[in-house]
Amino acid sequence: MIRSLCLFYLLLVLVCADEHKDCGCGKSLNRQSNDASSCSAEKDDSDGFCSIQTEEDLLDDDLIKPIHKQSLIDNMVQIPAGVYTIGTDDPIFLSDGEGPIRYAELDSFYMDKYEVSNADFEKFVEATGHKTEAEKFGDSFVFEGLLSDDVKDDIKEAVAQAPWWLPVKGASWRKPEGDDSDITDRMDHPVVHVSWNDAVAYCNWLGKRLPTEAEWEATCRGGLKDRLFPWGNKLNPKDEHRTNIWQGEFPTNNTEEDGFKGTNPVSHFKPNAYGVHNIVGNVWEWTSDWWQTGHPIGRQKNPLGGPKGSDKVKKGGSYLCHKSYCYRYRCAARSQNTPDTSAGNLGFRCALSA
């Protein structure tokens, strides 16, 4: 009973830059669920995995009436139909399935210009009474450098593969660093401590959905082909910061050269050529795809990812990413967590079929 109300996490040894570190991306923060309720689909008893939703489930916004859809796209951009380059032939993390380059034929869709903000999520909670999984479990993971001494003094555990991640009682979207924090001055920052299930609930409430990984990556590239970042191959063109990542030595010294220690407002930094802000850095973003590291050969039409799995794909990296540890703020980079995982650097944005 003592542990039944606490947060369980599966501490996995995952391959990163040196094959021994969590690399700051939060891959080791997966919850160890006690039942199948953490998956939006029923679990396959034969292997413990969750079955993928049908295409109808993922793309149910096709049923939205045009007049309603028009009201939804005010802060979205339309990505044209076409064949898009996904992945890379020069992967940094082979075990992540970044390569090889493959081609996705996508129908036109809309993507949120901005990550979902605290103000956006508050409207959803007020309208629906939704309780996030972090609130249900009673805690969530926070980067040590953002915590007060009082909060850290009460914590007796850490993640073995990433000791800078600490389980904080009371940490949630309303209290990102625990009970002595709030979001009063961060209403325009991305909501964090939201699981994949929470993100799906929010998008469904609006009549939207999470983007597929292919849609997310096509959006990230902003019309460019085989480039590292949404704006090209140089991280800071003309010495200008384009994204919020870690500067200095991770995890001990963040020089904050980009102006931020934690998250930044969702409209900060220049958008890419499609008009989308902060699609790399700031916070990781959930996608609809189940995680897989092998990919189908040949051009795929509106690919949906793996047919089943235990983890969901997240993209874009976060304010904790540094090239020496978590060089995943590249369009082709990817990582994963279980659908009920939440952390202080994990958020989302929504998509909508055109």
Summary of the structure (lengths in Angstrom):
residues: 354
radius of gyration: 18.8
end to end distance: 48.4
largest distance: 57.0
contacts: 1180
relative contact order: 0.22
helix: 20%
strand: 21%
